[in-house]
Amino acid sequence: METQKLFENIVRQYKDDPASVYNTWFVGSEERLKAFRAIRRGVLQVVEDIKSKKFGNDFKGSSLEFVLTAITEQKQVFEGAAHPFYWKPKMRIPDIYENQTNKKAFGQFLENCFYATKEEQLLREIIKLDELKIKGLGPAVASILYFLHPTILPPFNTAIVNGFNYLFRDNKKLGSWQEYLKMREVIMKTNADNKTQLSNDLGAIAGLLFEIGNRNIIIEGQILSEDEKAKLLKQYDKRHKEVLSEKHEEDLHTEMQYHLLKIGKALGYDPIAAVNDRGKCHGEVNFSFISLNKFPQMPLDTETLGTVQLIDVIWFEKNTNKPICAFEVEKSTSIYSGILRLSDLAFSFTDHQTSLFIILPDSREKEVVMQLNRPTIRNSSISIKYILFSDLREHCDALCKFGDSHKILEKIARTVNQNT
């Protein structure tokens, strides 16, 4: 009973701290839900690249890099998730780039896990992969698997392992699939016993272990030295600064959405914000006052519609369900995932052309040019342009005043051809 009370107190600290990953990532991040779709699409691309022999001999520039980039953007809990996949030529690890047999096995593993529907199937695939003894391909892969099956497989990294060992007085090691599976058993049971406090999604308890591993949660009965207390205070300060920085980024994102909604309204279109953003406001203007109340009916399957409704801003022709423009605002998240959402929309309306735009900070211009230069994008039938934050902010009022159609955006939009 005392142990249960102790755990409840730990969970209470975790959920009550506004700077914990529970509040800044698990329940407080709009990008978290968007990431699942992008990462799933990315995993399928890795599988396809391996099948078609397009997967290179390095992590950099590969479709796997995109997947890990999208994962590492998911707040601090996944910081460093990409490191185990970096190609280390001196040690020849992880041995999935040059070794074609291992590469194929990795692709088959990802594909089988992607389409698995039962816990037993996933555990069997992990055991099979472990038996292959592919150098450098350990349970860091679990951070990918989490985004495929968030209620079955918890993510895995140094901080989570440290938190697990500290909380359960254990000594689990990094780099071992067997240790990961043993950890998972304890995590699943603990989560099941405390599901009302946590979640079916194992991201909640993984975040708790992450915070404990970083000593951001004080477990009752701990005796800290003055040096340890000073270190904790320093960590708290750092985390709060990060929260403030993220809030600033979110404010910028909201501002850009506001400009797009305002311009669309002034040009005579029916603009709408992403389904999870309609309660936002910029200054004293609530998005609901300058956009549609609900998403127009569209001839899309449920999964595609769910993706399209997450596009940051769409302009519809007046009183129709035809999208004339679509915009993805990418302040710090994966540009490629925004491109995928825009592509889903464009390919769903082959008889109707929609102008597509990425809106991003000036500092990310080189990055968007690189992404739009991907062969799969450059050689496709869709055309995506980009607009810099500074240009949208500076010219918003002029576009509203002098524009008579969406073509006015050509004055500030840029294309890859202009910059290559």
N, C-alpha and C positions, 0 to 999 in steps of 0.2 A: 504493500500500500504506500509506504514511504517513497519507494522508487517511482511509482506512478505519479505521486504528487510532485516529485522532483522534476519528472519529465514535463508535466503540465506547466510548471513554473518556467522551464526552459522555453517551451513553445510560446508561452505568454510573452516572455521577453522578446522573442523573435518576431512575433506578430505586432507587438506594440511599438517596436522601434521603427520610425518612419524611414530610416536610412538602411534598414535591412533589405536583403535581396527579396524577401517575401513581398515587401511593399514597393520596392523600386523596379522589380522584375516580374515576380510571379503574378501578382494581382495588379501591379501598377504600370505595366508596360504594354502599350498598344502594339508595339512592334513584335512582341513575343508570339502572339497568335498569327501574325502575318508570316513570321519566320517558318512556321511549320510547313506551309504550302511551298515556299521557295526551297527549303531544304529537301523536301520530298522530291520535288522536281529535279533538284540538283543531283540527288542520289541516283535517280533513273538515268540522268545524263552520264554519270560516271559509268554505270553499267553499260549503257549504249556505246560509250567511247571505248571501253575495254573490248566489247564484242566486235566492234568495227575496226579494231586495232588503231584507234586514234588517240588512245591514252598514252601520253609520252613517257619519257624516262626521268622525269623530274616532277616534283610537286608544284613548283612555280609555273603558273600559266595553265595548269590542268583544271578539269572540271571538279576534281577533288578539292582544289584550293578554294573554289567558289563555295563549296559546301561548308568547309571549315571556316571561311571568312564569315559566312552568314551565321554560323554557330558562335564564333567568338564575339560577334556584335551583341550577343544576348547578355549584356551586363557582365559584372565581375565574375559570376559563378562559372563562366566558360572561358575566362581569360587564360590564354596559353593552351587552349584545346588543340590548336593547329600544330604546336611544336613537335609532338611525336610523329607527325606525318612529313616533316621536312626531310628531304633526301640528304642523307649524310654519307657522301661518297667514300670517305675513308673507312667507315665501318660497314658500308653497303647496306644500310638500314634506313627506313623499313624496306624489306626486300620484295617490294611489289612494283617497282619501276623497271628494273632491268630483267628480272626473272619472269619470263612469260608465263610459266606454269603457275607461279604464285599470284601473278597479276590476274590471271583467269580465275583462280580460286577465290580471290578477293571479290571479283565482280560477281561470281555466282553466289557467294555468301551474302553480299548486299542485296542482290535480286531476291534470293530466297527469304531473307529477313523482311524485305519490303512487302512481299505478298503473303507472308505468314499471318495467320489469324488466331493462332493459339500459342499459349505460353510454352507448351512442350516443344512446338516446332522451333521457336526461337532459341530455347536452351539447347536443343539438339544441334542447331546450326553453330552456336558458339562452341560447343564441345568439339564438333567436327573441325572448325577452324583452329582451335587450340591444338588438336592432334597433328595438324600439318606443321606446327613449329616454325612458322614463317618469322624470320628474324625481325624484331622491332615492331611486330604487329600485335600489340597487346590490348588490354581492356580500355585504352584510350578511345578505341572504336565505339565503346558504349555511349560516348557523347553524341555520336551520330545515331545510334540505335534508339536513344531516348526520343529523338524527334520523329522517329517512325512509330514507336510504341511507348508513349509517355506513361501509361498505366502499368507497364510490365517491366521495363528496363530503366533503372536509374542511371544518370550520367556518372562519370568516374574521373576524378583528377586528384592531384596531391592534397589540396585543401579538404576535399570531401573525405578522403582516406584518413587524414589527420583528425578530422572531426569525429569520424566513426570510431577510431582508436581511442580518442580522448573520452568520448561519451560512454562507450561500452567497455572501456579498459581492455582493449584488444591490441593486437600487434599485426594487423593485416599489412601486406606489402604491395607496393606498386608493381605493375608489369606482369602480373599473373592473372590469367583468366580464372583459374581455380579459386584464387583469393577473392576475386570479384564476385563469383557466383556464391561463395560463402557469405560475403558481405550482403549480397542481395537478399539472401534468405532472412537475415536479421532485419534488414531495412523493410522488407515486405511485411514481416510480422509486426514490427513496431508501427508501421504505417497503418496496418489493418486495425491494430488495437487503439489507434488514436486518430482514426479517419475523420471523426467529427471535428477535430481540432485542426487537421491538416487538409488533405485532398486525395482523391483517387489518383490525380496526376502526381507522379513521384518527384516532379520538380520542386514541390513544396518541401518535402523532407530532405531532398538533396541540398536545397538552399540552406536549411537548418544546419546540416552537417558542415556545409561550407563555412557558415558563420562561426560555428564552434571551432572548426579547424583553423580559422584565422583569429581565434580568441576574441571575437567580437561579442560573444555571449558569455557571461560569467555564470559558471555552474555553481550552485549553492555549496558552500563548504570549502571552496577554493581558498588557498592562502597565497596571496600575491606579494612579492617583494616590491619595494618602491620603484625599482627599475622596470619591473613588469607592469606596474600601474602606469608609469610614464609612457611605456611603449603602447599600452592600450589606449591611453588618451590621444597619443599621436595618431594611432590608427583611426580612432573615432573622428578626429579632425579631418583626416584625409578623406574618409568616407563621406562626411557631410559636404566637403568641398566638391566631391564628385557628384553628389545629388544636386547641388546648386548648378553645376555645369550642365548636367542633364536637363534641369529645368529650363536653363537658358536656351538649350537646343530645341526643346519642345516648344518654347515660346516663339522661336524663329519659325518652326514648322507651322504653327498656328497662324502666324502673321502671313506667311506665303499663301496658305489656304484661303485666308480672308481676302487677300488681293485678287486671287483667281476667282473667287465667288463674286466679288464686287464687280470685276471686269465683265464676267459672263452675264451678270444681271444687267449691267449698263448696255451691253451689246444686244440685248433682247433675247437671250437664251434662258433656258431653265437649268441653272447650275445646282449641283448637289455635292455635298461632302461625303467622305467615306462613312459607312454605316456606324462605325464606332467613334466618329468625330462630330456628330451633329449637335451634341450638347456643348461644344466649345464656343468660346467667344473671344473676340479680339477688341481690346479697348472696352467700349460699352456695347459693342454690336454682337449679338448672339447669332451664330450661324443659321439657326432656324428661321431668322427673320429675312435672310437674303438667299435662301435656297429652298428647293422642293421639300415638302414634308416627308415624302416617302419615295422610294426608288421606283421608277416606271417599270411596268411589266415588260420583260424581255424574253425572247424565245431561246433561252439558254438552259442547259442542264443544271441541276442543283449545285454541283461542285464548281462549275465555271461561274455561275451567278454569284456564289459565295466569294470567289476570288475577285470578280469585277466590282462587287459592292465595297471592296476594301481599297479601291483606287482612290487616291486622296481627293481629287475633284474631277467631276465630269460635267460637261455642258451638253444639254440636250436641245435639239431644235424645239421651238415653242410648241407645246401641247402634243408632242410626239414621243415615241420611245427610241428615236434615232440619236445616238451620241455623235455630236459634231466635233468635240475636242475632249481629250482626256489628259490628266496631269498627275504625275507622281512626284511628290516633294521628297527629296533624299538629302536630309541634313547630315547624317552620319552612318546610315544603314546601307545595306548592300544595294548598289545601283542596279545590279543584274536582276535582283528579285523584283524591282519596280518595272524593269523592262519586260519580264515575264508576265506580269499582270497586264501591262499595256498590250502585249502580244495576244494574250487570251481574248481581250476585248476586240482587237482588230480582226483576228481570224474568225471571230464569231459573226462578223458582219461583212461578208464578202461582197454583198451587193450595195454596200454603203461605206464610203470612205470616212474614216475618223482621223483627225489630226492628233498626233501623239507627241507629248512633251515630257521631258525630265526637267524638274526645277531643282537647282542645287546651288550650294555655296560657291563663290568664285574660286575658292581654294581647291575645289574638286574637279575643275574643268579638265585637267589632263586625264583624270580617272574616267570621266564619262566618255571622253573621246576614245580611250582604250577599250571600254566596254562596247561602245557602238561600232568599233572596228572589229569585233569578234566576227569571224567568218560566218557563223550561223545567223548573226544579225545583219551584217553588211550584205550578205547574199540573199536575204529573204525578201519577200514582196512588200514588207512593211517599211515605213519610213518614220524614224523617231528623231525629233530635234530636241534641243535643250535651251533653257533660259536660265541665266544666272540670277541669284538672289538680288544682287545690286541693281540689275537692269529692271527687274520686275518691280522692286520697291520704288525706284526713281521715276519710272514711266507709268505707273498704275493710273494716276489721275488723267494723264494725257490720253492713254488708251481708252479710258472711259468717256472722255470728252469728245475725242475726234474719230473714234472707231465706229464703223458701221457694220462690221462682220468680224468673224474670227480671223480673217486674213490680216487684220491689223497686227496680229502677233508676229507676223513675218518681220516686222520692223526691229524686234528685239531677239527673235529666236536665232539660234545658230545651228549649223549642220557640221557633221564630221568633215565633209569635203572642204569646208572653210579652214580647217585646222590641221590637215594632214599634208 
